Amino acid sequence: MRIVKVVGVAVVVAAGMGLGVGSAVAEPEPKENIYIDVSVLGCSFGAGLGGDVLVALGGGSGSSALVSSSLAARMRAAGCLPTR
């Protein structure tokens, strides 16, 4: 009976790992174009997101940058960006 439980647990763990790998290969996260001014940059540093914003600015052009949707959502939650 114990071997049946061990095999059952192993199957469930293997299936869970397979689903995790499948979701890790999913589509890339969409990007949003945001405009950065002094107040947005200051707010992002105050919220602990300044490093992420600076990395995004490094790949952007001028005062706009493409950021991941999750970073934009975190910035909106912190009050740095207006809600849609």
C-alpha positions as CSV (number, residue, x, y, z in Angstrom):
1,M,0.0,0.0,0.0
2,R,2.9,2.3,0.8
3,I,4.4,1.9,-2.7
4,V,1.1,3.0,-4.2
5,K,1.1,6.2,-2.2
6,V,4.8,6.9,-3.2
7,V,4.0,6.3,-6.9
8,G,0.9,8.5,-6.6
9,V,2.8,11.3,-5.1
10,A,5.6,11.0,-7.6
11,V,3.1,11.2,-10.5
12,V,1.5,14.3,-9.0
13,V,4.8,16.0,-8.5
14,A,6.0,15.1,-12.0
15,A,2.7,16.4,-13.5
16,G,3.1,19.6,-11.5
17,M,6.6,20.1,-12.7
18,G,5.5,19.5,-16.3
19,L,2.9,22.2,-16.0
20,G,5.4,24.6,-14.5
21,V,7.8,24.1,-17.4
22,G,4.9,24.6,-19.9
23,S,3.9,27.8,-18.3
24,A,7.5,29.0,-18.2
25,V,7.7,28.7,-22.0
26,A,4.6,30.8,-22.4
27,E,4.4,34.0,-24.4
28,P,6.6,36.9,-23.3
29,E,5.1,39.5,-21.1
30,P,3.6,42.4,-23.1
31,K,5.3,45.8,-22.8
32,E,3.9,49.2,-22.2
33,N,5.4,52.5,-23.4
34,I,5.6,55.0,-20.5
35,Y,6.9,58.5,-20.3
36,I,9.3,59.3,-17.5
37,D,9.5,62.7,-15.9
38,V,11.2,63.8,-12.7
39,S,8.2,63.1,-10.5
40,V,7.7,59.6,-11.9
41,L,11.4,58.8,-11.5
42,G,11.4,60.2,-7.9
43,C,8.2,58.3,-7.0
44,S,9.6,55.0,-8.5
45,F,12.8,55.4,-6.4
46,G,10.6,56.1,-3.3
47,A,8.6,52.9,-4.0
48,G,11.8,50.8,-4.5
49,L,11.3,50.5,-8.2
50,G,14.0,52.9,-9.3
51,G,16.5,50.3,-10.5
52,D,13.9,48.7,-12.7
53,V,12.9,52.0,-14.2
54,L,16.5,53.0,-14.8
55,V,17.1,49.7,-16.6
56,A,14.0,50.3,-18.8
57,L,15.2,53.9,-19.5
58,G,18.6,52.6,-20.6
59,G,16.9,50.6,-23.4
60,G,14.4,53.4,-24.2
61,S,14.7,56.5,-26.2
62,G,14.7,59.9,-24.5
63,S,12.0,60.2,-21.9
64,S,10.0,57.2,-22.9
65,A,10.7,53.6,-22.2
66,L,9.2,50.2,-22.8
67,V,8.5,48.5,-19.5
68,S,6.9,45.1,-18.7
69,S,3.2,45.2,-17.8
70,S,4.0,43.9,-14.3
71,L,6.4,46.8,-13.7
72,A,3.8,49.3,-15.0
73,A,1.2,47.7,-12.7
74,R,3.5,48.0,-9.7
75,M,4.2,51.6,-10.5
76,R,0.4,52.2,-10.8
77,A,-0.1,50.5,-7.5
78,A,2.5,52.7,-5.9
79,G,0.8,55.8,-7.3
80,C,3.6,56.7,-9.7
81,L,1.6,56.3,-12.9
82,P,-2.0,57.3,-13.5
83,T,-4.6,54.5,-13.7
84,R,-6.0,53.7,-17.1
